[in-house]
């Protein structure tokens, strides 16, 4: 079954590696999926001065779904050759990012109070950086506050670079040692939106691989992307990729087989075939009405009965 699962919101967004290995005849196929929440930015000031900013993005321990989404950040900031200073702050996607420079070397992460309120003790903060989103048409000026003085500085588009996924297929021929790496990130992320912090719970795995007599490699990936709010945005399916003998992608297509509240797919246990698998598309949790079906053979999908949104 490709569909819903029990899950929770992680408190931290961390660097994660997902490694899958399958063999297709004389070729070994690996999938490497990395998720990074650590980013480094460079901010140019007047003259030759620069500020380096390192941020780690992480989720609040308690999430209030009645308000616009926000995330916490922690890290350090360094002006030219000066010592690094601890920073923490709040990132509101497509709204703003506020960073607080702390004089306390023992860093403590921001946490929500039980009533969802953000109780931030500003006693140990010596400086503040305010970065409005580039989406803000009225004000795009970033400001560096030190005491009661404010300095306008260049802005950074944090909406374009925060958390990101990187997905690579690695192919090794068993007849020689050389490996080929193909970055498929844009292909397999595109059905689900942008590659950023809103890609809440994205998972990709190799379902199967096969080779044909022409030397083409067929790779079938299973993908899900789950959301808590709104759960109706949760979707999933299969992504088919065909590479020729020179490891150039010649075909690629995504099949959506799971859409929360609309339809979901199950393997048809009654279907018996030595090479094929049959899947049924069922109206999601309503009357279990079968609205479509498809076959998987040699890592390729054939639509048997096309399904549509109800």
C-alpha positions as CSV (number, residue, x, y, z in Angstrom):
1,X,0.0,0.0,0.0
2,X,1.2,3.5,-0.8
3,X,-0.6,5.9,1.4
4,X,-1.1,7.3,4.9
5,X,0.9,6.4,7.9
6,X,1.1,7.4,11.6
7,X,3.7,10.1,12.1
8,X,4.8,13.0,14.3
9,X,6.3,16.4,13.8
10,X,10.1,16.1,14.4
11,X,11.4,18.7,16.9
12,X,14.6,19.1,14.8
13,X,15.4,19.2,11.1
14,X,18.7,17.4,10.8
15,X,21.1,16.2,8.1
16,X,19.7,12.8,7.1
17,X,20.9,10.2,4.7
18,X,18.6,7.6,3.2
19,X,20.5,4.9,1.3
20,X,18.9,2.2,-0.9
21,X,20.7,-0.4,-3.0
22,X,19.2,-2.7,-5.7
23,X,20.7,-4.7,-8.5
24,X,19.4,-4.6,-12.1
25,X,21.0,-7.5,-13.9
26,X,24.7,-6.5,-14.3
27,X,24.2,-3.1,-12.7
28,X,24.0,-2.0,-9.1
29,X,21.6,0.9,-8.5
30,X,21.8,3.1,-5.4
31,X,19.6,5.9,-4.2
32,X,21.1,8.6,-1.9
33,X,18.6,11.0,-0.3
34,X,20.1,13.8,1.9
35,X,18.1,16.4,3.8
36,X,20.0,19.4,5.2
37,X,18.8,22.0,7.6
38,X,22.2,23.8,8.0
39,X,22.9,26.8,5.8
40,X,25.7,29.4,5.6
41,X,25.1,32.8,4.2
42,X,27.5,35.7,3.3
43,X,26.3,39.3,3.7
44,X,28.3,42.0,2.0
45,X,28.6,45.3,3.9
46,X,30.0,48.6,2.8
47,X,33.6,48.5,1.7
48,X,35.2,45.0,1.8
49,X,33.5,44.0,5.1
50,X,31.5,40.8,5.2
51,X,29.3,39.0,7.7
52,X,29.1,35.2,7.7
53,X,25.9,33.7,9.1
54,X,25.4,30.0,9.9
55,X,21.8,28.8,10.7
56,X,20.3,25.5,11.7
57,X,16.5,25.5,11.1
58,X,14.3,23.4,13.5
59,X,10.7,23.0,14.2
60,X,8.9,24.2,17.4
61,X,8.2,21.6,20.0
62,X,4.6,22.6,20.0
63,X,2.9,23.7,16.8
64,X,-0.1,26.0,16.7
65,X,-1.8,25.3,13.4
66,X,-4.2,28.3,13.8
67,X,-1.4,30.8,13.0
68,X,1.0,31.2,10.1
69,X,3.8,28.7,10.2
70,X,7.1,29.6,11.8
71,X,10.4,27.8,12.6
72,X,13.2,28.5,15.0
73,X,16.9,29.0,14.0
74,X,20.1,28.8,15.9
75,X,23.8,29.2,14.9
76,X,26.5,31.9,14.8
77,X,27.4,35.1,13.2
78,X,30.8,36.5,12.4
79,X,31.9,39.9,11.2
80,X,35.2,39.7,9.2
81,X,37.9,38.4,11.5
82,X,36.0,38.9,14.7
83,X,35.0,36.0,17.0
84,X,31.8,34.1,16.2
85,X,28.8,35.1,18.3
86,X,25.8,32.9,19.1
87,X,22.5,33.7,17.5
88,X,19.0,32.4,17.6
89,X,15.8,33.6,16.1
90,X,12.5,33.1,14.4
91,X,11.9,32.4,10.7
92,X,8.4,33.1,9.3
93,X,8.4,31.8,5.7
94,X,7.5,34.5,3.1
95,X,7.3,37.0,6.0
96,X,10.6,37.7,7.8
97,X,13.6,36.3,9.7
98,X,14.7,37.9,13.0
99,X,18.1,37.0,14.5
100,X,19.1,37.8,18.0
101,X,22.9,38.0,18.9
102,X,23.5,36.6,22.3
103,X,26.2,37.5,24.8
104,X,25.6,34.1,26.5
105,X,28.1,31.5,25.3
106,X,25.9,28.7,26.8
107,X,23.3,28.6,24.0
108,X,19.8,27.6,24.8
109,X,17.3,26.9,22.0
110,X,14.0,28.8,21.8
111,X,11.0,26.8,22.9
112,X,7.3,27.3,22.9
113,X,5.4,27.7,26.2
114,X,2.6,25.3,26.8
115,X,0.1,27.9,25.6
116,X,1.9,28.3,22.3
117,X,3.2,31.8,23.2
118,X,6.8,32.7,22.4
119,X,8.4,33.8,25.6
120,X,11.8,35.2,24.6
121,X,14.1,36.6,27.2
122,X,15.9,39.5,25.5
123,X,18.1,40.3,28.5
124,X,21.2,38.7,27.0
125,X,20.7,39.9,23.4
126,X,23.1,42.7,22.4
127,X,22.2,43.0,18.7
128,X,19.3,42.2,16.4
129,X,19.1,41.5,12.7
130,X,15.8,42.0,10.8
131,X,15.4,40.5,7.3
132,X,12.0,41.1,5.6
133,X,11.0,38.5,3.0
134,X,11.7,39.4,-0.6
135,X,7.9,38.7,-0.9
136,X,7.3,41.9,1.0
137,X,6.7,44.5,-1.7
138,X,6.4,47.4,0.8
139,X,9.6,47.0,2.7
140,X,12.7,44.9,1.6
141,X,15.3,46.8,3.7
142,X,17.2,44.6,6.2
143,X,18.3,46.4,9.4
144,X,21.1,45.7,11.9
145,X,20.1,47.0,15.3
146,X,22.8,47.6,17.9
147,X,21.5,49.3,21.0
148,X,19.3,52.1,19.9
149,X,21.0,52.5,16.5
150,X,19.8,50.9,13.3
151,X,21.9,50.4,10.1
152,X,20.3,49.4,6.7
153,X,22.1,46.4,5.2
154,X,21.8,44.2,2.2
155,X,19.0,41.7,2.4
156,X,19.2,37.9,2.0
157,X,16.4,35.8,0.5
158,X,16.0,33.1,3.2
159,X,12.9,31.8,1.5
160,X,15.1,30.4,-1.4
161,X,17.7,28.7,0.8
162,X,16.7,27.1,4.0
163,X,16.0,23.3,4.3
164,X,16.6,21.4,1.1
165,X,16.6,17.8,-0.3
166,X,19.2,16.3,-2.6
167,X,18.4,13.0,-4.4
168,X,21.0,11.2,-6.5
169,X,20.9,7.8,-8.3
170,X,24.3,6.1,-8.4
171,X,24.8,3.3,-11.0
172,X,27.7,0.9,-10.9
173,X,28.3,-1.7,-13.6
174,X,29.5,-5.0,-12.1
175,X,31.9,-5.4,-15.1
176,X,33.9,-2.3,-14.2
177,X,34.4,-0.1,-11.2
178,X,33.3,3.3,-12.5
179,X,30.2,4.7,-11.0
180,X,27.7,7.1,-12.6
181,X,25.9,9.7,-10.5
182,X,22.7,11.3,-11.8
183,X,21.0,14.1,-9.8
184,X,17.3,13.6,-10.0
185,X,16.3,16.1,-7.3
186,X,14.4,18.5,-9.5
187,X,12.5,15.7,-11.3
188,X,11.2,13.9,-8.3
189,X,10.5,17.0,-6.2
190,X,8.6,18.9,-8.8
191,X,5.3,17.0,-8.4
192,X,5.2,18.1,-4.8
193,X,6.1,21.8,-5.0
194,X,9.3,23.6,-4.1
195,X,12.4,22.1,-2.5
196,X,12.3,24.0,0.8
197,X,11.2,23.9,4.4
198,X,7.5,23.3,3.5
199,X,8.4,19.8,2.1
200,X,7.2,18.5,5.4
201,X,7.7,14.7,5.3
202,X,9.1,13.7,1.9
203,X,10.2,10.1,1.4
204,X,11.6,8.4,-1.7
205,X,12.7,4.8,-2.2
206,X,13.6,2.5,-5.0
207,X,10.6,0.2,-5.7
208,X,12.4,-1.8,-8.4
209,X,14.9,-1.7,-11.2
210,X,15.3,-3.7,-14.5
211,X,17.4,-3.6,-17.7
212,X,16.3,-4.5,-21.2
213,X,18.0,-6.0,-24.2
214,X,18.9,-2.5,-25.6
215,X,20.9,-1.7,-22.5
216,X,18.3,0.7,-21.1
217,X,17.9,0.9,-17.3
218,X,14.4,1.2,-15.9
219,X,14.1,2.7,-12.3
220,X,10.7,2.9,-10.5
221,X,10.7,5.0,-7.3
222,X,7.9,5.1,-4.7
223,X,7.3,8.5,-3.2
224,X,5.2,9.9,-0.4
225,X,4.9,13.4,1.0
226,X,2.8,13.6,4.2
227,X,1.3,16.7,5.8
228,X,-0.3,17.2,9.2
229,X,-2.0,20.5,8.4
230,X,-3.7,20.4,6.0
231,X,-3.6,16.6,5.8
232,X,-5.5,16.8,2.5
233,X,-2.3,18.0,0.9
234,X,-0.7,14.5,1.5
235,X,0.0,12.7,-1.8
236,X,2.2,10.0,-3.2
237,X,2.8,7.7,-6.1
238,X,5.5,6.3,-8.4
239,X,8.1,8.0,-10.5
240,X,9.4,6.1,-13.5
241,X,12.8,6.9,-15.0
242,X,14.4,5.3,-18.1
243,X,18.1,5.8,-18.7
244,X,19.9,4.7,-21.9
245,X,23.2,2.8,-22.0
246,X,25.0,6.1,-21.7
247,X,23.1,6.9,-18.5
248,X,21.1,9.7,-20.1
249,X,17.5,10.1,-18.9
250,X,15.3,9.4,-21.9
251,X,11.9,9.0,-20.2
252,X,10.4,10.2,-16.9
253,X,6.8,10.3,-15.7
254,X,5.1,10.6,-12.4
255,X,2.0,8.5,-11.5
256,X,-0.1,9.8,-8.6
257,X,-1.6,6.8,-6.8
258,X,-2.4,8.4,-3.4
259,X,-4.2,11.6,-2.7
260,X,-5.4,11.9,0.9
261,X,-9.2,12.0,1.1
262,X,-9.6,11.1,-2.5
263,X,-7.9,7.8,-3.4
264,X,-5.3,5.3,-2.3
265,X,-3.6,2.3,-3.8
266,X,-3.5,-1.3,-2.7
267,X,-1.9,-4.4,-4.2
268,X,-4.4,-6.8,-5.6
269,X,-3.7,-10.1,-3.7
270,X,-6.2,-12.0,-5.9
271,X,-4.1,-11.2,-9.0
272,X,-1.7,-14.0,-9.7
273,X,1.1,-13.5,-12.3
274,X,4.8,-14.6,-12.3
275,X,6.1,-11.2,-13.5
276,X,3.4,-8.6,-12.9
277,X,1.9,-6.9,-9.9
278,X,-1.6,-5.4,-10.0
279,X,-2.7,-2.5,-7.9
280,X,-6.2,-1.2,-7.3
281,X,-7.0,2.5,-6.8
282,X,-9.7,2.8,-4.1
283,X,-11.8,5.8,-3.2
284,X,-10.1,6.8,0.0
285,X,-11.9,5.5,3.1
286,X,-15.4,6.2,1.8
287,X,-17.1,3.2,0.3
288,X,-13.9,1.4,-0.8
289,X,-15.1,1.7,-4.3
290,X,-12.4,0.6,-6.9
291,X,-12.0,3.5,-9.3
292,X,-8.9,2.4,-11.2
293,X,-6.0,0.0,-11.5
294,X,-2.5,-0.3,-12.9
295,X,0.2,-3.0,-13.5
296,X,3.9,-3.0,-12.6
297,X,6.2,-5.2,-14.7
298,X,9.9,-4.9,-15.1
299,X,9.8,-1.6,-13.2
300,X,7.4,-0.1,-15.7
301,X,3.8,1.0,-15.0
302,X,0.9,0.3,-17.3
303,X,-2.4,2.0,-16.6
304,X,-5.1,-0.7,-16.8
305,X,-8.1,1.5,-15.8
306,X,-7.5,5.2,-15.5
307,X,-8.7,6.9,-12.2
308,X,-9.9,10.4,-11.7
309,X,-10.6,12.7,-8.8
310,X,-14.0,12.1,-7.3
